[in-house]
Amino acid sequence: MKVALLPQAKADLSAITGPLLTKVLKRLEALRNYPQLGCALTGHLDGYRSTIVASLRSAPMKACTRE
């Protein structure tokens, strides 16, 4: 399966390094292996999946609703 990044995601990805980059790349690899991973997006992003990688200091993320 091919993982396509939106233009903003490409820009964001090129701006990070170190452990966070490793974490993001692992998440993208998991998405490629398991396409149903992550919350399904709606609206103009219908067909895409959320691949948010939260840092340890961020607020807890809300769970997505699965159909």
KABEL-V205200 format. One record per pair of residues at least 4 apart in sequence whose C-alpha atoms are under 8 Angstrom apart, sorted by the first residue. I is the first residue (numbers start at 1). J is the second residue. Records with the same first field share a line. If there is no record, write none. Layout:
I->J + J
This chain:
1->32 + 33 + 35
2->32
3->28 + 31 + 32
5->9 + 10
6->10
7->11
8->12
9->13
10->14
11->15
12->16
13->21
16->20 + 21
17->21 + 22
18->22
19->23
20->24
21->25
22->26
23->27 + 53
24->28 + 53
25->29
26->30
27->31 + 51 + 53
28->32 + 51
29->33
30->34 + 35 + 37
31->35 + 36 + 37 + 38 + 51
36->40 + 49
37->49
38->49 + 50 + 51
39->49 + 50 + 51 + 64 + 65 + 66
40->46 + 47 + 48 + 49 + 50 + 66
41->45 + 46 + 47 + 48 + 49 + 50
42->46 + 47 + 48
54->58 + 61
